[in-house]
């Protein structure tokens, strides 16, 4: 669809301008539709093409910044912004915290039952 990264960048910029003019938020889904992609995966596939990764990552970062600012300013539904950030950018936004526990002795942990019989 796009031979040069600049073509896709112009489509993205037009999308952002339309959203701004209408007072609407930025979304990755909206970005994909504006570019004529049938799925988010198509967008990510383009990131694998030479020269396209920076254009796509910059657009995604712009969307993340927009959602983050709306969240911090309390604009719109805060829960909606949190949901969008968690689901659109799971690599950096998540509600759960993971912990790793290492046991160095062979003694059982207090309050933990063994599954072995």
SULZIHU-V301925 format. One record per run of one state. SS is the DSSP state (h for helix, s for strand, l for the rest). FROM is the first residue (numbers start at 0). LEN is the number of residues. If there is no record, write none. Layout:
((SS,FROM,LEN) (SS,FROM,LEN))
This chain:
((l,0,4) (h,4,18) (l,22,5) (h,27,8) (l,35,4) (h,39,7) (l,46,6) (h,52,21) (l,73,4) (h,77,11) (l,88,29))
